[in-house]
């Protein structure tokens, strides 16, 4: 899957069941290896943020390996991997 990190910003992020998680803010990367690590998501108001790992700025962190599709929206797999 090829996309730029700039094109991700502001896209709606949904889980595989169609629930809106929030808006994509950024991507964290391992600069040594170039591997994309986490998708940083500004959480939607009605999301239980305690179900997700968070950074110190309140973004929820979705492992980039959980990203299933990037088109008009970003679809991610949720579950134990996100915690």
N, C-alpha and C positions, 0 to 999 in steps of 0.2 A: 504494500500500500504506500503510494507516494503522495505526500502533501507537505506543504510548508507549515511551520508553526504559526506564522502570521495568518494563514488562511483558517486556522482553528479558532482563533480568538473571536469570542462573541457567539460562536455556534451553540445551539441548544444541545445539551448532553442528556440523553435518555438511556434508561436501562433496557434490557432485552424484552421487557414486558410493556414498554411504552410509557413508563413513568418518567416525568421530567425531573432530572436531578439538579439542573442549574445551567449555567453558561460557562463555556470553556474560557479560561483566563490565560493559561500558559502551559508549557511543558517543561518538566525538569529533566536534565540529562546528566549522564556520567561523562564529563568532559575528557576523561582519560580514554574511554572506550568508544565514545560517541553514541552509546546506547540511550534511547529514550526511556526514562524511568517511570515518571508519573505524569498523568494529566491533572492539572490543577483546575478545579471547578468552583466557581462562585455558586454556593448552594441556593436552590430555590427556597422561598420562605417556608414552604410546608414540608421540607425534608427533615427527617430526624438525623441531625448531623452526628449524633453519637454512634450511628451505625457505620461510620466511615472514619478512616484515619484523617487527621487534619494537620495542617501546618500552623505555625504561630500567628498567621494572618487570617485564619478562619476559612481558608479554602479547603475543600475536601480533596483528598488525593486518591485517584484511581490509577492502579498500576497500568502503565501503557500497554502491557501485554493483554489487558482485558478489553482493549478497544477492538470492537468487531467490525465497525464500518464507519467511514467518514464520507458523508455526502452532504445533503442539505442539513442534516443533523449528525451528531456523533453518537453512535450506539455502543454502549459498553456492557460487558457482562458484570453483574454484581454477585454478591455472595461472600463466602468466607475469604476470597482473595482480596477483597477491598478493605478488609479490616486489619 
